Amino acid sequence: MIATQPARIFSCVLLLLSLFILTATDTLAQQRQVSTLKYDTLLYNKMQWREIGPFRGGRSIAVAGHRNQPYTYYFGATGGGIWKTDDGGVNWMNVSDGFLKVGIVGALAVAESDPNVIYAGTGEACIRGNTMPGEGIYKSEDAGKTWKYVGLAEAQTISEIIVHPKDANLVYAAVFGHVFGSNPDRGIYRSTDGGKTWKKILYKDDKTGGIDIVFDPFNPRVIYAALWEASRNPWSMTSGGPGSGLWKSTDGGDTWTDISRNQGMPRGLLGRIGIAASGARQDLVWAMIENEPDGGLYRSNDAGKTWRKVNDDRRLRQRAWYYTHVYADPKNPETVYILNTGFYRSIDGGRTLTAIQVPHGDNHDLWINPDNPQIMINANDGGANVTFNGGATWTEQDIPTAQFYHVLVDDQFPYKIYGAQQDNSTVGILSRTTEGSIGVRHWNAVGGGESGYVAVDREDPNIVYAGNYGGFLTRFDQRTGESQAINVWPENPMGGGAEGMKYRFQWTFPIITSVHDKALYVAGNHVFKSTNRGMSWEMMSPDLTRNDKSKLGPSGGPITKDNTGVEYYCTIFTLAESPVKAGVWWAGSDDGLVHITQDGMKSWQNVTPKELAEWSRISLIDASPHDAGTAYMAVKRYQLDDFRP
């Protein structure tokens, strides 16, 4: 493992998994000779976890600060909990380890009336394909030293939290709810006792959750809230529907008025909506709206009674379900910030945009100091960064919150550790050095990309194979730095559904170098083999999935399509070779099938357990190191909104 926090996240994921022991044929069973090795605990009981990198951040979608503390900030990581800085972002420390049960934090708010009071919402409302559910809300009353759980467990995913500027116990939460299914705990909630009890004060239906909520800076009894009808399953995502809309309350949330169809608002289906109320001019409200054909940035000068569209630049609207974030400058009424893949500022009321350079792309949250808008903290897919000069420069993102899909080691001495970091690159890291520490100079990218497996050549450990989404595969030579594409099939699937592809490759598809024949194997919906380091490929299996055509269409909609490959379904998700007998391989699919071959892939047998529910994801198969007929598999169903063991 790379660090303690990813280990914690992985252990949390294991709570969702079911464990099966698969036994193959009687012939293999008769060959079983299990040996149990016992080691003196003195050989390993002093071992401890140590941080070895990479020294760069992972995804963040939540940041917070306080107007009177210009050097203190917090950010929530999607893989690492809550982090705090007291020196303006130069150094960060984790403040949630030991308190939070999950490391996914997607909403943060510091009470303006008492900076010691902080609320944190778990889960991810930017519902990417590998999003993980949360468990409600936590609270700190000592500036992050300790945390206590304050409820909304069944709500799971918290989108946004706001705290009344004069009362730290009066708090509102926009609750998205279950990402992967309908549930009645969606909507807007209010607590008047600091989170001890919660009351649902705005609700549409069990398909529609709260996605954004803001106070009017001039009158906190005036609240704007956005509801979003959206959901995911393993093969698709939807954003938009009749439940989506913009609402307003003038009595602190007791009653609400739907302002979605007020004069100037777009017609037709609405999707995700981001909102901001100006602190520089009373009654000025901004809304970033997902809609076709009239989506874009909207402005109201009369507190939402009438609206006009001021910008429909596609840069602000791409992947609307994943972004759609807008923030008003607290001092200049004509300045507004919009976050998407880029970070944009307009100083002429939204009509024109200037791109601001940030350390990492994919921007998801922004906190602006109400007294000095030159001071901001931004959350993006590389962590969090602080600026004191309006975005001209930012602090670094060397925070150990990287999310890794898989980890493996090679056979060199000292050995190297490999993995692929979400929203970044692959890495190979030395396990030890002669220099007293392991630093940035001791790790490097090894080809591939953010989502893939990594495999090391069995005959030359300097040759590394690494994958990425879309079936992208490279061979990387660590001596020369040369990287060559060796895709099984030279086709880029981006922008289209799986139904048109010759082969289907998962976002994170298996790559294995055999311990027996040293060949390279990869899996899409078929298993493929190369005996010449990827220069040519041979298909080694039939389609080992259900190949259900109803689950192979374009993803996204009904407003904005999102065909990035993450929803490609009916694929082989895990592949395992028996280390004790050549020719024995196991394959598990994301649609719930398990196959075995015992003759070097000449034939395959379906050995799916009868008690395994349909469409379960076989997330990992591990072949026994003792017995060729035994394997263990981990199974997920949370993406079907099923959390039973």
C-alpha positions in Angstrom: 0.0 0.0 0.0 1.1 3.6 -0.6 -0.1 5.2 2.6 -2.3 4.7 5.6 -5.4 6.6 4.4 -5.7 4.6 1.1 -5.4 1.5 3.2 -8.3 2.7 5.4 -10.4 3.4 2.3 -9.7 0.0 0.9 -10.7 -1.6 4.1 -13.9 0.3 4.1 -14.6 -0.9 0.6 -14.1 -4.4 1.8 -17.1 -4.0 4.1 -19.2 -3.9 0.9 -17.7 -7.1 -0.5 -19.0 -10.7 -0.3 -16.5 -13.5 -0.2 -16.8 -16.8 -2.0 -14.5 -19.8 -2.2 -14.6 -21.4 -5.6 -13.6 -25.0 -6.1 -13.1 -26.2 -9.6 -13.3 -29.8 -10.8 -12.9 -33.0 -8.7 -9.6 -33.6 -10.6 -8.1 -30.4 -9.3 -9.5 -31.1 -5.9 -7.8 -34.4 -5.7 -4.5 -32.6 -6.5 -4.9 -30.4 -3.5 -1.8 -30.3 -1.2 -2.2 -27.4 1.1 0.8 -26.5 3.2 0.6 -24.0 6.1 3.7 -22.0 6.9 4.0 -20.5 10.3 6.4 -17.6 11.1 7.6 -16.3 14.5 5.7 -13.0 15.1 9.0 -11.4 16.2 9.9 -11.3 12.5 7.3 -8.8 11.7 5.4 -7.4 14.7 7.5 -4.2 14.8 6.6 -3.2 11.2 4.9 0.1 10.8 3.3 2.0 7.9 5.4 4.7 6.3 4.6 7.3 3.7 6.6 6.8 0.5 4.7 9.0 -1.9 3.8 10.1 -4.5 3.8 13.6 -3.0 0.9 15.0 -4.8 -2.8 15.4 -4.0 -5.8 13.5 -5.1 -9.4 14.7 -5.8 -11.1 17.3 -3.6 -14.6 18.7 -4.0 -14.9 20.7 -0.8 -13.0 23.6 0.8 -13.8 26.1 3.6 -12.3 29.0 5.4 -13.1 31.9 7.8 -13.0 35.6 7.1 -11.0 36.4 10.3 -8.5 33.6 9.8 -6.6 34.3 6.6 -4.1 31.5 7.1 -6.4 28.7 8.2 -8.3 26.5 5.7 -9.8 23.1 5.4 -10.4 20.8 2.5 -12.2 17.5 2.1 -10.6 14.7 0.1 -12.5 12.0 -1.8 -9.8 9.7 -0.6 -8.3 11.0 2.6 -10.7 12.7 4.9 -10.4 16.3 6.2 -7.2 18.3 6.1 -6.2 21.6 7.7 -3.6 24.3 7.2 -2.6 27.0 9.6 0.0 28.6 7.4 -2.0 29.5 4.3 -1.6 26.2 2.5 2.2 25.7 2.9 1.7 22.7 5.2 -1.4 20.5 5.7 -2.2 17.9 8.3 -5.0 15.4 8.4 -7.5 16.1 11.3 -10.1 13.4 10.7 -8.1 10.1 11.1 -9.6 8.1 13.9 -12.9 9.9 13.8 -14.5 9.4 10.4 -15.5 5.9 9.3 -15.1 6.9 5.6 -12.5 9.0 3.9 -14.8 10.6 1.4 -15.6 14.2 2.3 -17.7 16.3 -0.2 -19.0 19.2 1.8 -17.4 21.6 4.4 -18.6 24.7 6.3 -17.0 26.8 9.0 -19.4 28.7 11.2 -18.9 32.4 10.7 -20.0 33.1 14.3 -17.6 30.6 15.8 -14.6 29.4 13.7 -14.2 26.4 16.1 -17.4 24.9 14.7 -17.0 23.0 11.5 -19.5 20.7 9.7 -18.4 18.0 7.2 -20.6 16.1 4.9 -19.5 12.8 3.5 -20.0 11.3 0.0 -19.5 12.7 -3.5 -22.2 14.7 -5.2 -20.0 15.1 -8.3 -21.1 11.6 -9.1 -18.3 10.1 -11.2 -18.4 6.4 -12.0 -16.2 5.3 -9.2 -17.9 7.5 -6.6 -18.3 6.0 -3.1 -21.3 6.6 -0.8 -20.9 8.6 2.4 -22.5 8.2 5.8 -24.0 11.6 6.6 -22.5 14.5 8.6 -19.8 15.1 11.2 -19.1 18.1 13.4 -16.1 19.6 15.2 -16.4 22.1 18.0 -12.6 22.5 18.5 -11.4 23.7 15.1 -10.9 20.1 13.8 -9.1 18.5 16.7 -12.0 16.1 17.3 -15.1 15.1 15.4 -18.4 13.6 16.3 -21.1 12.1 14.1 -24.3 14.1 13.9 -26.6 12.1 11.7 -28.2 11.8 8.3 -26.7 8.3 7.8 -29.4 7.1 5.3 -29.0 10.2 3.3 -25.4 9.0 2.5 -24.3 11.8 0.1 -24.2 15.4 1.3 -23.8 18.0 -1.5 -23.5 21.2 0.4 -23.7 22.6 4.0 -24.3 26.2 5.1 -24.3 27.7 8.6 -26.3 30.7 9.7 -23.8 33.7 10.0 -25.1 34.5 13.5 -25.9 31.1 14.9 -23.5 28.1 14.7 -26.3 25.7 15.7 -28.6 26.7 12.8 -27.3 24.7 9.9 -28.7 23.6 6.5 -27.7 20.7 4.3 -28.4 19.9 0.7 -28.6 16.1 0.6 -28.2 14.3 -2.7 -29.0 10.9 -1.2 -28.2 7.6 -2.7 -26.2 8.0 -5.9 -27.1 4.5 -7.1 -30.8 4.3 -6.3 -34.0 6.1 -5.3 -34.4 6.9 -1.6 -36.7 9.1 0.5 -33.9 10.8 2.4 -33.1 13.2 -0.4 -33.8 17.0 -0.2 -32.9 20.0 1.9 -32.5 19.6 5.7 -32.3 22.0 8.6 -31.0 21.6 12.1 -31.6 24.2 14.8 -29.6 22.4 17.5 -26.2 22.0 16.0 -26.9 18.7 14.3 -28.6 16.8 17.1 -31.8 16.6 15.1 -32.6 17.2 11.5 -35.8 18.2 9.7 -36.5 17.8 6.0 -37.8 21.2 4.8 -37.7 20.8 1.0 -38.5 17.6 -0.8 -39.6 16.7 -4.4 -39.4 13.0 -4.7 -37.2 10.0 -4.1 -35.3 10.5 -7.4 -34.4 14.1 -6.7 -31.8 15.3 -4.3 -30.4 18.6 -3.0 -27.3 19.7 -4.9 -26.7 23.4 -3.9 -27.8 25.9 -1.2 -26.8 29.5 -0.4 -27.9 32.3 1.9 -28.6 35.8 0.7 -25.6 37.6 2.2 -27.8 40.6 3.0 -30.6 38.5 4.7 -29.9 34.9 5.9 -33.7 34.3 6.1 -33.6 34.3 2.3 -32.2 31.0 1.0 -31.8 29.6 -2.5 -31.6 25.9 -3.1 -31.2 23.7 -6.2 -32.7 20.2 -6.5 -31.3 17.7 -9.0 -32.8 14.6 -10.4 -29.9 12.3 -11.2 -28.6 8.8 -10.6 -26.0 6.2 -11.6 -25.7 2.5 -12.1 -22.8 0.5 -13.4 -23.6 1.0 -17.1 -25.1 4.5 -17.3 -25.7 7.8 -15.6 -28.6 10.3 -15.9 -28.7 14.0 -15.1 -31.9 15.9 -15.3 -35.6 15.4 -15.1 -38.9 16.9 -13.9 -37.6 16.9 -10.3 -34.8 19.3 -11.1 -35.3 23.0 -10.2 -34.4 26.2 -8.4 -36.3 27.1 -5.2 -36.4 30.1 -2.8 -37.4 30.6 0.8 -37.8 34.0 2.5 -38.5 32.6 6.0 -35.4 30.6 6.8 -36.7 27.5 5.1 -40.1 27.1 6.6 -41.8 27.6 3.2 -40.4 27.4 -0.4 -41.3 28.8 -3.8 -40.3 27.1 -7.1 -38.7 29.8 -9.2 -37.5 27.5 -11.9 -40.0 28.7 -14.5 -39.8 32.4 -13.7 -39.5 34.8 -16.5 -36.3 34.3 -18.5 -35.5 30.8 -17.2 -34.9 28.0 -19.7 -37.7 25.8 -20.7 -37.7 22.0 -21.0 -35.9 19.6 -18.7 -33.5 21.0 -16.2 -30.4 19.2 -14.9 -27.8 20.2 -12.4 -27.9 23.8 -11.2 -25.3 25.8 -9.3 -26.3 29.0 -7.5 -24.6 32.1 -6.0 -26.0 35.2 -4.3 -23.9 38.3 -4.4 -22.6 40.0 -1.3 -21.7 43.1 -3.4 -25.2 44.0 -4.6 -28.5 43.1 -3.0 -30.9 40.9 -5.0 -28.2 39.9 -7.5 -28.3 36.1 -8.0 -26.3 33.9 -10.4 -27.3 30.4 -11.7 -25.4 28.0 -13.8 -28.0 25.7 -15.4 -27.8 22.4 -17.3 -30.3 22.5 -20.1 -30.6 22.1 -23.8 -30.6 24.2 -25.9 -30.6 27.1 -23.4 -28.1 26.0 -20.7 -25.5 28.4 -19.4 -24.9 31.2 -16.9 -28.0 33.1 -15.9 -28.3 36.3 -13.9 -31.2 37.9 -11.9 -31.1 41.4 -10.6 -34.3 41.1 -8.7 -33.8 38.2 -6.3 -35.0 35.6 -8.8 -38.2 37.2 -10.1 -36.7 37.5 -13.6 -33.6 36.1 -15.3 -31.5 36.5 -18.4 -28.9 34.3 -19.9 -25.5 36.0 -20.1 -23.2 33.2 -21.3 -23.6 29.8 -22.9 -19.9 29.1 -23.6 -19.5 25.4 -23.9 -16.4 25.5 -21.7 -18.8 26.3 -18.8 -21.3 23.6 -19.7 -19.2 20.5 -20.6 -19.9 17.5 -18.4 -22.5 19.5 -16.6 -23.3 16.8 -14.1 -19.7 16.8 -12.9 -19.3 20.5 -12.5 -21.8 23.4 -12.7 -20.3 25.5 -10.0 -20.7 29.3 -9.7 -19.4 31.8 -7.1 -20.1 35.5 -6.7 -17.3 38.0 -5.9 -18.2 39.5 -2.5 -17.0 43.0 -3.4 -17.6 43.5 -7.1 -21.1 42.8 -8.4 -19.8 42.3 -12.0 -17.3 39.7 -11.1 -18.3 36.0 -11.0 -16.3 32.8 -11.0 -17.4 29.6 -12.8 -15.6 26.2 -12.3 -15.4 23.4 -14.8 -12.4 21.6 -16.3 -10.9 25.1 -16.2 -11.2 28.0 -13.7 -12.9 31.0 -15.2 -13.5 34.6 -14.1 -15.7 37.2 -15.6 -15.4 40.9 -14.6 -18.1 42.2 -17.0 -21.2 40.5 -15.5 -20.5 37.1 -17.1 -20.4 38.2 -20.7 -16.7 37.4 -21.3 -14.4 34.9 -19.6 -10.7 34.9 -18.5 -9.1 31.5 -17.7 -7.1 31.5 -14.5 -4.3 29.0 -14.3 -4.5 26.6 -11.3 -2.1 23.8 -10.3 -4.6 21.1 -11.5 -7.6 20.9 -13.8 -11.2 19.8 -13.0 -12.3 22.4 -10.4 -15.1 21.6 -8.0 -15.3 24.1 -5.1 -14.2 27.6 -4.2 -14.2 29.7 -1.0 -13.6 33.4 -1.3 -12.8 35.5 1.7 -15.9 37.9 2.1 -13.6 40.8 3.2 -10.8 40.3 0.7 -11.6 38.4 -2.6 -7.9 38.2 -3.4 -7.8 35.4 -0.9 -9.4 32.1 -2.1 -9.0 28.4 -1.7 -9.9 26.1 -4.6 -10.7 22.4 -4.7 -9.8 20.4 -7.7 -8.8 16.9 -8.9 -5.3 17.5 -7.6 -6.3 18.5 -4.1 -6.6 22.1 -2.7 -4.6 25.3 -3.3 -4.7 28.7 -1.7 -4.1 32.1 -3.4 -3.5 35.5 -1.8 -3.4 37.5 -5.1 -6.6 36.6 -6.9 -5.3 33.5 -8.6 -2.0 34.9 -10.0 -0.1 32.3 -7.9 -1.3 29.3 -5.8 0.2 27.1 -3.1 1.4 23.6 -4.1 -0.6 20.4 -3.9 2.0 18.0 -2.3 -0.7 16.4 -0.1 -0.8 12.6 0.2 -4.4 12.1 -0.8 -3.8 10.2 -4.1 -6.4 7.6 -5.0 -4.9 4.4 -6.5 -6.7 1.6 -8.3 -4.2 -1.2 -8.0 -0.8 -1.7 -6.4 2.0 -4.2 -7.3 5.7 -4.7 -6.9 8.5 -6.0 -9.1 11.4 -8.4 -8.4 14.2 -5.9 -8.4 16.3 -5.0 -5.4 15.4 -2.6 -4.0 12.0 -3.4 -5.4 9.7 -0.8 -6.9 6.0 -0.2 -6.2 3.7 0.6 -9.0 0.2 2.0 -9.4 -2.1 4.3 -11.3 -3.4 7.5 -9.6 -6.9 8.8 -10.4 -6.7 12.1 -12.2 -3.0 11.9 -12.7 -0.5 9.4 -14.0 1.0 6.0 -13.2 4.0 5.9 -10.9 6.8 3.6 -10.0 8.3 4.3 -6.6 11.5 2.9 -5.0 10.8 1.0 -1.8 14.1 2.1 -0.3 17.1 4.2 -1.0 20.6 4.9 0.3 19.9 8.5 0.9 17.9 8.4 4.1 14.5 9.1 2.6 12.3 8.4 -0.4 11.6 11.7 -2.2 10.2 13.0 -5.5 13.4 12.1 -7.3 12.7 8.4 -6.5 9.5 8.1 -8.4 8.4 8.5 -12.0 5.5 7.9 -14.4 5.6 4.6 -16.2 3.3 5.1 -19.2 -0.4 4.4 -19.3 -2.7 6.8 -17.5 -4.9 7.5 -14.5 -7.2 4.5 -14.4 -5.1 1.5 -15.3 -3.5 -1.6 -14.1 0.3 -1.8 -14.2 2.3 -5.0 -15.0 6.0 -5.6 -15.1 7.7 -7.8 -17.7 8.7 -11.1 -16.2 12.0 -11.2 -18.1 13.1 -7.6 -18.0 11.8 -5.5 -15.0 12.7 -2.3 -16.8 9.8 -2.9 -19.2 6.5 -1.9 -17.7 3.0 -2.2 -19.2 0.4 0.3 -18.2 -3.2 0.9 -19.1 -5.8 3.6 -19.2 -9.5 4.0 -20.0 -10.6 3.3 -23.6 -8.4 0.3 -23.9 -5.3 2.5 -24.0 -2.1 0.4 -23.3 1.6 1.3 -23.4 4.9 -0.5 -23.1 7.4 1.8 -21.2 11.2 1.3 -21.0 12.4 2.7 -17.7 16.0 2.9 -19.0 15.2 5.2 -22.0 11.9 6.7 -21.0 10.4 5.5 -24.3 6.7 4.8 -24.3 4.9 3.0 -27.1 1.2 2.5 -27.6 0.4 -1.3 -27.9 -3.4 -1.2 -27.7 -5.2 -4.4 -28.5 -7.3 -2.6 -31.0 -6.5 0.9 -32.4 -9.8 2.6 -31.7 -10.5 5.5 -29.4 -14.0 5.0 -27.9 -14.4 8.5 -26.4 -17.7 10.1 -27.4 -19.6 7.0 -28.2 -21.5 4.2 -26.5 -20.2 0.7 -26.0 -22.6 -0.7 -28.6 -20.4 0.5 -31.5 -17.0 -0.8 -30.3 -15.3 -3.9 -31.7 -14.1 -4.8 -28.1 -15.2 -3.4 -24.8 -12.5 -2.4 -22.2 -13.4 -1.4 -18.7 -12.2 2.0 -17.2 -9.7 -0.1 -15.3 -9.1 -3.3 -17.3 -6.8 -6.2 -16.2 -3.2 -6.4 -17.4 -1.1 -9.4 -16.3 2.3 -10.9 -17.2 2.2 -14.6 -16.7 4.4 -16.3 -14.1 4.5 -19.4 -16.3 4.9 -18.5 -20.0 6.0 -14.9 -19.4 3.5 -13.7 -22.0 1.4 -10.5 -21.6 -2.4 -10.9 -21.0 -5.1 -8.2 -21.0 -8.9 -8.5 -20.7 -11.7 -6.5 -22.4 -14.9 -8.6 -23.0 -12.4 -11.2 -24.3 -9.0 -12.2 -23.0 -6.1 -11.3 -25.3 -2.5 -12.6 -25.3 0.8 -11.2 -26.7 4.0 -13.2 -26.9 6.0 -10.3 -28.4 5.5 -7.5 -25.8 2.3 -6.1 -27.4 3.4 -5.9 -31.0 0.6 -8.4 -31.9 -2.4 -9.9 -30.1 -4.3 -13.2 -30.1 -7.8 -13.6 -28.8 -7.8 -16.3 -26.1 -11.5 -16.5 -25.1 -15.0 -16.0 -26.2 -17.0 -13.1 -24.8 -17.0 -14.0 -21.1 -19.7 -11.5 -20.2 -23.5 -11.5 -20.4 -23.2 -9.2 -23.5 -26.6 -7.6 -22.7 -27.3 -5.2 -25.5 -29.7 -3.1 -23.2 -26.7 -2.1 -21.1 -24.3 -1.1 -24.0 -25.8 2.1 -25.1 -24.7 5.8 -24.9 -24.4 7.1 -21.3 -25.6 10.4 -19.9 -28.7 12.3 -20.8 -31.5 13.0 -21.0 -29.8 16.5 -21.4 -26.1 16.0 -21.7 -24.4 12.8 -23.0 -21.3 11.7 -21.2 -19.5 8.9 -23.1 -16.1 8.8 -21.5 -15.8 5.1 -21.2 -16.3 4.8 -17.4 -19.8 3.3 -18.0 -18.6 0.6 -20.4 -20.3 -2.5 -19.1 -20.3 -6.3 -19.8 -16.5 -6.4 -19.5 -14.0 -8.7 -17.7 -13.2 -6.8 -14.6 -10.6 -9.1 -13.0 -8.3 -11.8 -14.3 -6.1 -14.2 -12.2 -3.6 -16.8 -13.1 -2.9 -19.8 -10.8 0.7 -19.4 -9.5 1.0 -23.2 -8.9 -0.3 -24.7 -12.2 0.3 -23.4 -15.7 -2.7 -23.0 -17.9 -5.2 -22.3 -15.1 -6.9 -18.9 -15.2 -9.9 -17.3 -13.6 -12.0 -14.5 -15.1 -14.7 -12.4 -13.4 -16.9 -9.9 -15.1 -18.6 -6.7 -14.0 -21.9 -8.2 -14.9 -21.6 -11.2 -12.5 -20.0 -14.1 -14.3 -17.1 -16.3 -13.3 -15.2 -18.5 -15.7 -12.2 -20.8 -15.5 -9.9 -22.4 -18.0 -7.7 -25.3 -17.1 -6.1 -25.9 -20.5 -4.3 -22.7 -21.3 -7.4 -20.9 -22.5 -8.3 -23.5 -25.1 -11.7 -23.8 -23.4 -13.6 -22.0 -20.6 -16.2 -23.1 -18.2 -18.8 -21.0 -16.4 -18.4 -21.6 -12.7 -20.5 -18.7 -11.4 -21.9 -19.5 -8.0 -25.7 -20.2 -8.1 -26.3 -18.0 -5.0 -24.5 -15.0 -6.6 -27.1 -12.3 -7.5 -27.2 -11.2 -11.2 -25.2 -8.2 -12.2 -22.9 -8.4 -9.3 -19.5 -6.9 -10.0 -16.7 -9.4 -9.5 -14.2 -6.8 -8.5 -11.2 -9.1 -7.7 -10.3 -12.8 -8.0 -7.2 -14.1 -6.2 -6.0 -17.5 -7.1 -4.7 -19.6 -4.3 -0.9 -19.9 -4.0 -1.4 -23.5 -2.7 -4.1 -25.1 -4.7 -4.8 -24.7 -8.4 -8.5 -25.5 -7.9 -9.1 -22.8 -5.3 -9.7 -19.0 -5.7 -11.2 -16.3 -3.7 -13.3 -13.5 -5.1 -14.6 -10.1 -3.8 -17.9 -9.0 -5.0 -19.5 -5.5 -5.1 -23.2 -4.6 -5.4 -23.2 -1.0 -4.0 -23.5 0.4 -7.5 -26.9 -1.3 -7.6 -27.8 0.4 -4.3 -27.4 -3.0 -2.5 -25.3 -2.8 0.6 -26.0 -6.3 2.0 -23.0 -8.6 2.5 
